[in-house]
Amino acid sequence: MGPLKGIKIIDLTTMVSGPMGAMILADQGAEVIKVEPMAGDQLRHMAATHNGVNAPFYSCNRGKKSLAIDLKSEEGKDVLLSLVKESDVFMQNFRPGTIDRMGFSYEKLKEINPNLIYLSISGFGDQGPYAQSRVYDPVIQALSGATDIQADRDSGTPKMFRIVVADKVTSLTASQAVSSALYAREKTSIGQHIKLSMLDSVIAFFWPEGMTGLVFKENEFDVRKLQGSQDLIYEAKDRYITAGAVSDAEWIGMCNALKMEELIEDERFSTSAARVINAEERKSITAKEIKKWNSEDILERFQIEGVPSAPLLDRMELMNHEQIIANQTVFKKEYEGFGEVRQAKPAAFFENTPSEIQRPAPKLGEHGKEIVLSLGYDNEYLEKLISEQKIVLAN
């Protein structure tokens, strides 16, 4: 039983920026009810399905229950408001103002449940010229400096992360914020409204080392000029690896492993500061030497010498790597209709209240009957919702 056992969360979020955050809370024991439109979350329709559910949706919504109901109807609104009365958290990621027009503003829900934690996720925040703009991950990457950080080191051509990064950073921030608000409520007995923008989340995430040139106004500089043209990716005889030496001890270890001991006392590289100033030359020499070795041999030597290093794994190799296997990082379980499902296990290990993946991702409306009846509505009312096409129940 996870640390959030007993917490009930209403998840109105769609795509990735909220659903992944709610999923983390489900892994930690919360009961998460995903309230979807009648056609389902848009993410349900963006990849081929397996047993009625696609992989991206599954990996953002495992452990949840699904209620697919028409929130434009009075009946649908009544069901949701009844659910709010007995819930702890309400999460939504509509554009600012949309949820108010739907009739579910924080002010209204607070009247029904004063202890409610209400999370609003937006793309850009409530103010500014982009506040009402539609948003997807690439737009946030563009505005946050991500494409500058990822730019080609030689040509300077902007590049994006090839994965959804802004949505997931926002989800991590969201789950942490909700947990903190729940803790604050334990001390004050008062709920609150949390506002979180994707743009703010990503800039905060990049800031520590990505924006170092902006920290001190009197010493502002362009970080790109210090990045150089090489990543810490080296080609050995048989595959690519990474290796890095930051401390003096690691540099000595790297020199010993590569049999270039003469560079240990070389004034160009003998201190951390010198190695930064002469980074391009250092990396070029290192790359030339690593290319003489088989990856297994040089990685073993690096490990013996205490040099941080690893092979570059492709995604298919990851499943069988000894480190991944040793820590059971990939959770595998058989589910009816799905067969074996693989998921990254909940990363945080709680010794006394362990996290767990409670159930597979739900089919659209899979738990609608259970949820509606649990709120005190009878079967006749449920049948009315079905006949009037105001609720979808999974087959």
N, C-alpha and C positions, 0 to 999 in steps of 0.2 A: 504494500500500500504506500503510495507516494506521499510526499509532504503536503500536498494540496488536497488530500482526501476530504470529501465533505464540501468542497467548493464547487458551485455550479456556475458555468459560464455560458452566456449566449453569444454565439459567434456569427455575426452578420457579414463578416469580411469575405472578400472574394480574391481570386487569383492567388498571389503568394504573400504580399506584404503583411497581411493579417493572419491568414490561415496557418502559416507555419508557426507563428507565435502562439496561437491558440493550441496548436498541436503539441508544442513543447509543454504547455501547461497541462494538457491531457496526459502526456507521458508522466508528469509529476503527480498524477492522481486526481486532477479535477475532472468533473463530469462536464464535457463540452458538447453543447447542442448546436450544431451547425444549421442555421436557419437560411434556407435557400429559396430563390425564386422558383416558380413552377417549372421552368426549363432547366434549372440547376445552375450552379456556379459556372461561369464561363470557362474555367479551367477544365471542367469535365469534357469539354468539346474540342480540346486542342491537341489531342493525340489519339492514336489507336487504342481501343479498350481491350482489357483482358478481364473476362467475367464481369463486364459492364463498367469497369473502372480503369482509367488510364494511369500510367506510372507517375506522371507529375502530380496529378490530383491525389493519388494514394499517398505519396510521400509528403504531402502538405496537410493531409486530413485524416491520417490514421488515428484510431483511438476515439473518434468522435461519433455522435449520433446525428442523424439527418432528419430535419423537419422541412419539407418543401411545401410552402403555403403561400397563398396570394395575399400579400400585405397591402394591396390596394383595396381589398374588400374589407368591410366592417368586421366580418367574422374572423378574417385573418388577423386583423389588428387586435381584436379582442383576445385571441389565443396568445399572441405575442405579449400583450400587456399582462395577461394572467401569468405567463412564464416569468416576466420581469419581477413580479411580486415575490417570487421565491428564489431568485437568482442573486448571485454575488457580484458578477461582472457582466458588462455589456460591451461588446467590441464591434466597431463598424469602421469601414474605410471608404465611405462615399465622399464625393467632393463636398467642401464646406457648404452648408445650407441645405443639402439634399435630404439628410435624415430629418431635419426640422420640418421640411415640407411633407415628409412621409408621416409625420405625427409622432415621432419618437425622439424628440430633442432631449437633451440632458435635463433641462428644467422640468419637462413633463414627467420623465421617468423618475426623477428625484422625488417628486410629489408622491409617487406610488411606492417607491422604495428608497428612503433617505440614506440607507447604508450602501447603496449601489456604487460600485467602481465602474466608471463609464470611460472607455477608451475610444478616442477619435483619431484615426490615422488619415492623413491627407498627403498629397504629393508635395505641396510647397508651403503649407501653413495657411492661416486664415487671411493674411494680408499680402499685398504686392500684386504685380501685374500678372503673375502666373497662378494666383490663388484658385481661380475657377477653371483652369486649363486641365484637359485630360492628361493622364500621365501613365507612362510605362517605364520600365527599368532603364532603357537607353536614354530617355530624356533626363533622368536624374544623373546618370553617368556623365552626360554632356555638361550639365550645370555644376556638378560637384568637383570638377577637375580630374575625374577618373580617366578621361581620355588623354589628358596631359600626362598623368602618372604612367599610363600604359603606352605612351607614344613610342614609336620605333626609335631606338637609341641612335641609329645612324641618320635616318632621313628626317626625323622629327614628325613624321606623319601620325596624327592622332589615331589611337586604336581603343576599342572597347574591350572590357572583359567579355569572354565568350560564354559566360554563364550569367544568370540573373544574380546580381550582387546587391543592388540597392534594396530590392524587396526583402532579401534575406537578412541584411543588416538591420532593416527596420523591424522585422519580425523578432530578431533577438532582443532589440531594444524594447520592443513592446512587451515581451514576456517578462523581462526584468522590471519594467515600470509597473506592470500589473501586480507582480509579486510584492514590490515595495509598497504599493498603495494598499494592498491587503494587510501588510504588516502595520502600516500607519493606522488603518482602521481598527486593528486589534487594540491599539493604544488609545485611540480617540473616540471610537464608536461612530465615526463619521465617514461616509463615502466621499468620493470626489471625482472630478472630471479631469482626465489626462488627455492632453493634446500632443500629438506626435506627428511630425512631418518626415517624409522619406528623405528630403533634401537635408534637413538638419541632422538626421541620423547618420547619413553617409559622410557628410563633412566632418562631423565629430569623430567618426570612425577613422577617417583618413588623417586627421589633424596631427597626431603625435609625431610621426616621422615624414608623412607626405607633405606637410605644410610647414616644415621647420623654418623655411625662409621668411615666413610671415609672422612668426611669433613675436619678435622684438622689432618694434617700429623703427628704432634708431639703427638697427642692423639688418634691414630687410635685404634679401638677395633672392635670386632666381635659382631654385633648387635644381632645375634641369642642368645647370652648368656643372654641378657636382656629381651628377649621376653617371657620367661616362657612357660608353657605347656598349659595354659588355654586361650581361647578366652572369650570375654565378652558375652557369651551365657549361660543363666541359665535356668534350668528346673523348672517351677512351677508345681502345681498339674495337670494342664490340658493342658499346652502347653509350648513351649519355648519362652523366652523373652530376651531382652537385657537391661542392665542398667549399668550406669557408673558414678563414682564420681571422678572428677579431683580436683576441688577446695575444700577448707576447708568447705565452705557452703554446697556444694553438699554432702560431706562425712557426715556432721552432719545430713543433710536431709535423707540420706540413712539409717543412724543408727536410726533415729526417726521412719522412715517408717517401718523398720524391727523390731522395739522394742528391739534394742540392744544398748541402750544409753550408756551402760557402756564402749563401745569401742570408744566413742568420745574422751575421754582424754587418752586412751591407747597410750603409747609412741610409740608403733609399727605403729600406724596409725594416729597420731595426727597432722602430717604435710604432705604436698604433697611429700616431699623427702622421708619421712619414709614410706609412702604408696607405693611408687615405689620400695624401697628396699625390702619391705615385701609383694610384690604384690601377690605372690603365696598363702601365708597364708591368706591374705585379701580376695582373690577371693574364697578360699575354705570355709571360714566362711560365706561369702555372699551367696555362692551357697547353703550351708546347710540350711540357714535361708529362702531363697526364695522358696525352695522346699516345705515349710510348707504352702504356700499360693496358692490360686487360682489366675490365672494371672490377671483377671479383678480387683480383690481387691487390689493386691499389686501394679499394675500399677497406679491405682487411687491414692493410698497413695504416690507413687513416684512423681506423677504429683503435688499433693498438696504440697509436700516438695521441689519441684524444682529440682528433680533428673532426668536427661536425660534418657528416657526409652521408650520402645515400644515393642509390640508383634512382633515375627518373622513371617512375612506373607509369605505364599507360593504364587506362581505367580497367581493362580486362585483366591485367596482371595483379591489380590491387587485391582482388578476392583471395588470391593464393599466397600473398606475401606473409612470411613467417611472423612479422610484427603485428599485422592485422589479425592473423589467426590466434596468436598468443593472448591478445586482449579481447578476443571475441567482439571486435569493433563492428563487424557486420552481423546483425541479428538475423537469424534464419528460423522461420516457423511455417509449418503446414497449416493452411486454412482451406476449409471446404470451398470448392469452386475456383480457388486461386492456385492451389498447389503450393509449392515452396515460395515464400515471399522473403526477399532480402531487404533489410532496412538498416541504415546506420543506427546503432543503438543509442539511447539517450546518453549524451556525453557526460553529464554530471552524475557521479555515483554518490548516493546518499546511504550511509552505512546502516542507519536505523529505519529509514523510510524509503526504501529503494524505488526508483522510477521503474516503470514497465510500460510496454506497448500494450494497451488494454484490449484492443480489437482491431480488425482491419479497417480500412477506410470504408465509409458507408456507401451503399447504393442510394440513389436519389429517393428521399422519402422513406428510407428503410425503417426508421423508428417513429414515423408520424403517428401511427395508431397508439403506440405505447405512451408517447409524450402527451397527446391530446387527452387520453383517458386519465392519465396521472394528474392532470390539472382539474379534474372533477367534471369534465364533460362526459355525457353518456354516449352509448353506441348510436343512438338515434341522431344525435347532433353530428357525430362523426360521419354517419351515412349521408346526412344532409350536405356536409362539406364536400364529400366525394361526388355526390350526384350533381352538385352545382359547380363542380370543377374548381374548387377553391383550395384543394389539397391534393398532393400526389403521394401515393403510397407505393413502395417498391413491390414488384411482383414476387 
